[in-house]
Amino acid sequence: MARDKAKDDLLFNCSQDHELNYVSGLYAEKTKVKQFLIDNCKNGVIKNYTHKQVYELIQKKLGYSIPV
């Protein structure tokens, strides 16, 4: 699945399951990324992050490239 670049500047919504599924689905390690997102939503790290910032955090913390 290709990244929706129109969403890059929109805020990531932790309370919507489809957001978690969409972003995690962009990576080969879907389960690991989804759990990473869930954990960071629970502890408030990615509250008010844009999608682009979430991708950058995944790259920084998990070492996965930002999807194209």
C-alpha positions in Angstrom: 0.0 0.0 0.0 1.3 3.4 -0.9 1.3 6.3 1.6 -1.4 9.0 1.2 0.8 12.1 1.0 -2.3 14.3 1.5 -2.5 12.9 5.1 1.1 13.9 5.9 0.1 17.2 7.5 -3.0 15.9 9.2 -2.9 14.9 12.8 -2.7 11.2 13.6 -5.7 10.1 15.6 -4.9 7.5 18.2 -8.5 6.8 18.9 -9.4 5.6 15.4 -8.5 2.0 14.7 -8.4 2.6 11.0 -5.5 5.1 11.5 -3.5 2.5 13.4 -4.2 -0.1 10.7 -3.4 2.3 7.9 0.0 3.4 9.2 1.0 -0.1 10.3 -0.1 -1.5 7.0 2.6 0.6 5.2 5.4 -1.4 6.8 6.5 -5.0 6.3 6.5 -5.5 10.2 2.9 -4.5 10.6 2.4 -6.1 14.0 5.5 -4.5 15.5 4.6 -1.1 14.1 1.0 -1.3 15.3 2.1 -2.2 18.8 4.6 0.6 18.7 1.8 3.0 17.7 -0.5 1.7 20.4 2.2 2.0 23.1 3.1 5.6 22.0 -0.6 6.5 21.9 -1.1 5.2 25.5 1.8 7.2 26.9 0.9 10.3 24.9 4.1 10.6 22.9 2.4 10.9 19.5 -0.5 13.0 20.8 -0.8 16.0 18.3 1.7 14.4 15.9 1.1 14.7 12.2 1.3 11.5 10.1 4.7 12.7 8.8 6.0 13.1 12.4 4.7 9.6 13.2 6.6 8.2 10.2 9.7 10.0 11.3 9.4 8.6 14.9 9.0 5.1 13.5 12.2 5.6 11.4 14.1 7.0 14.4 12.9 4.4 17.0 12.4 1.3 14.9 14.8 2.0 12.0 12.2 1.5 9.3 12.3 3.7 6.3 9.6 6.3 5.7 7.1 4.7 3.3 6.8 6.3 -0.2 
